[in-house]
Amino acid sequence: MIYKVYYQEDKKRNPKREETHSLYLDAPTEVEARAQVEAHTDHNIEFIEAIEGKTLAYEQQNPNYKLTEFTE
C-alpha cells in the first residue's frame, strides 16, 4: 500500500499549514509507515493517508511524486 505522509521538518516548532511537506512511502500498514518515518527522520508527522486507485494515479502525475525508501 502506498501512504502519503504529511509532516513538518522540525518537531520543535508549532505546525504551520504553509510549511507542511509530504512524502510517499510503500509500507504494509499505516503503523509500519509511521514507524519507518519516525525511525529514519526527525519529522513531526501530522497525518498519514493511504492512497490507491484514482487518487494514486493522480498523485503519480505530479512531477514531485517519488517513493521514499529508507535504508537500514
GIFEN-V933378 format. One record per residue. N is the residue number from 1. RES is the residue in one letter. NEAR is the number of other C-alpha atoms within 12 Angstrom. D_CENTER is the distance of its C-alpha to the mean C-alpha in Angstrom with 1 decimal. Layout:
BEGIN
N_RES_NEAR_D_CENTER ; N_RES_NEAR_D_CENTER
END
This chain:
BEGIN
1_M_20_12.3 ; 2_I_30_9.3 ; 3_Y_33_6.2 ; 4_K_33_4.1 ; 5_V_35_2.1 ; 6_Y_28_5.1 ; 7_Y_31_6.9 ; 8_Q_26_10.4 ; 9_E_25_11.5 ; 10_D_18_14.5 ; 11_K_16_15.2 ; 12_K_10_18.8 ; 13_R_13_18.7 ; 14_N_16_18.4 ; 15_P_20_15.3 ; 16_K_16_16.4 ; 17_R_12_15.0 ; 18_E_12_16.1 ; 19_E_17_14.0 ; 20_T_21_10.6 ; 21_H_23_8.1 ; 22_S_29_4.9 ; 23_L_33_3.6 ; 24_Y_34_4.7 ; 25_L_32_6.0 ; 26_D_29_9.5 ; 27_A_26_10.7 ; 28_P_15_13.8 ; 29_T_18_12.8 ; 30_E_23_10.3 ; 31_V_20_12.2 ; 32_E_19_11.8 ; 33_A_31_8.0 ; 34_R_32_8.5 ; 35_A_21_11.4 ; 36_Q_27_10.1 ; 37_V_35_7.8 ; 38_E_20_10.8 ; 39_A_16_13.3 ; 40_H_16_12.3 ; 41_T_21_11.3 ; 42_D_17_12.8 ; 43_H_28_9.9 ; 44_N_28_10.7 ; 45_I_29_8.0 ; 46_E_26_9.3 ; 47_F_23_8.0 ; 48_I_28_6.4 ; 49_E_27_8.0 ; 50_A_26_9.7 ; 51_I_23_10.8 ; 52_E_17_14.1 ; 53_G_12_17.4 ; 54_K_10_18.1 ; 55_T_16_14.7 ; 56_L_23_13.2 ; 57_A_13_16.3 ; 58_Y_14_15.9 ; 59_E_23_12.4 ; 60_Q_19_13.9 ; 61_Q_12_16.7 ; 62_N_12_14.8 ; 63_P_9_16.0 ; 64_N_14_12.8 ; 65_Y_19_11.0 ; 66_K_19_10.5 ; 67_L_21_9.2 ; 68_T_22_8.3 ; 69_E_17_11.0 ; 70_F_18_12.1 ; 71_T_9_15.9 ; 72_E_6_17.9
END
